[in-house]
Amino acid sequence: MTTRCEQLFEEAGQYLPGGVNSPVRAFGSIGDVPRFINRADASYLWDEDGRRYIDYVGSWGPMLLGHNHPDILKSVTEACARGLSYGASTKIETDMARKICEMVPSVEMVRMVNSGTEAVMSAVRAARGYTHRDKIIKFTGCYHGHSDSLLVKSGSGMLTHAVPGSLGVPKGCTQDTLLAEYNHPDSVEAHFQREGTQIAAVIVEPVAANMGVVLPEPGFLESLRSLCTAYGALLIFDEVITGFRLSTGGAQQAFGVTPDLTTFGKIIGAGMPVGAYGGKRSIMEVVSPLGNVYQAGTLSGNPVAMAAGYTMLGLLDSHPQIYDELAEKGNYFFGELQNIVQRAGLPYPVCHTGSLGCLFFANRKVTDYESAKTSDTQAYASYCRYMLRHGIYLAPAQFEAMFLSAAHTKEQLDETLNLAESYFRDR
Ligand SMILES: *Cc1c(COP(=O)(O)O)cnc(C)c1O
């Protein structure tokens, strides 16, 4: 019998490429069909067949407080009633900017945009404009959105679909993108030694969360900081996932390394389409209309999106204990998951920090792109399908993170762990 989701996917395929608006939603890599979501609440999703799932995707990160937080909903509905968009200045844009600057001290000025992709693309442009240099260094397996110059050996869907680059990106767009290896500072230093005076910036996910979750080894982020300083390049932290997830001040606060520019997305919109980039005042002053780095947006700083984001950040800023609770939850959940695979006699490593984690179906420790790629994606697919069948919504790809939220309960975590236990026991 075909399910409603199967019918909807078939219909979607007639009008949307692959039936989706973002590739990893297609479930192809786990050999399944997408669940069409009808509604969500707290840590649950319901699909069009009426099946309920415990949600470990959380819209890929934004739902740090779970779905439908009452304060966020209230601020959004109030903002909607005053108009959806004006294309003009609003007070809440400044409130939002001030809040970001207060929570993330390295950010002294910020520009709002509409997605993480746009934030990163614009930050790179600002870095190039500020330094008058063209080259950037990115790490294989790190994903920074789908803008042309960053779409090289990327993580997320590109890793899942095993494509090194994208068609449609002219060579000229990536010729100034230098690749280095995550957790290998030598690979960065080699570029600087060769062409240090031409390198505008190093961009990194401080915790790589688009090739599964890979933690920075001690000293790695520090070495990027000192290389950038030594060669006059800017250090850009792409905190689209880690920002406001690892702490109120993001990964830079958690690891004590200060970038020059930071990009945000996901959590700062609380589920609305928002991105932002910011950093030192002297750098951000290159952005138009103050400076000559042009960047604009019809819907940037949209009042409804700002209302959602400002309420989200306010909740996090005034309840910092949320991060201790998330860390406790993460330690419990990912720790138990590691115990379960170990009891099943499997070497699979679980990587996690706080509420962000991943189970690699790999036979060795995962520290970079090469080791991440050794994962058995078919084994992940089988596990993921089993969990889905039993009401656990995991990312439909090995190279994506699991996101815990403040709304997950101990009972839900235990239900999930029990299912994982029975899956691995029956292997
Ligand atoms: C999701 C993501 C992006 C892109 O953000 P979009 O809102 O999907 O455009 C950029 N960088 C990182 C680290 C991300 O995880």
The ligand as a MOL file (V3000), in Angstrom:
LIG
                    3D

  0  0  0     0  0            999 V3000
M  V30 BEGIN CTAB
M  V30 COUNTS 15 15 0 0 0
M  V30 BEGIN ATOM
M  V30 1 C 23.5730 25.4120 6.9340 0
M  V30 2 C 24.9080 26.0040 6.8340 0
M  V30 3 C 25.1970 27.0450 5.9530 0
M  V30 4 C 24.1960 27.5280 4.9350 0
M  V30 5 O 23.0760 28.0830 5.5160 0
M  V30 6 P 21.7040 28.1430 4.6530 0
M  V30 7 O 20.7850 28.9100 5.5410 0
M  V30 8 O 21.3060 26.7300 4.4180 0
M  V30 9 O 22.0070 28.8490 3.3980 0
M  V30 10 C 26.4310 27.6370 5.9970 0
M  V30 11 N 27.3610 27.2100 6.8710 0
M  V30 12 C 27.1350 26.2050 7.7380 0
M  V30 13 C 28.1960 25.8150 8.7030 0
M  V30 14 C 25.9130 25.5560 7.7270 0
M  V30 15 O 25.7010 24.5240 8.5400 0
M  V30 END ATOM
M  V30 BEGIN BOND
M  V30 1 1 1 2
M  V30 2 1 2 3
M  V30 3 2 2 14
M  V30 4 1 3 4
M  V30 5 2 3 10
M  V30 6 1 4 5
M  V30 7 1 5 6
M  V30 8 2 6 7
M  V30 9 1 6 8
M  V30 10 1 6 9
M  V30 11 1 10 11
M  V30 12 2 11 12
M  V30 13 1 12 13
M  V30 14 1 12 14
M  V30 15 1 14 15
M  V30 END BOND
M  V30 END CTAB
M  END
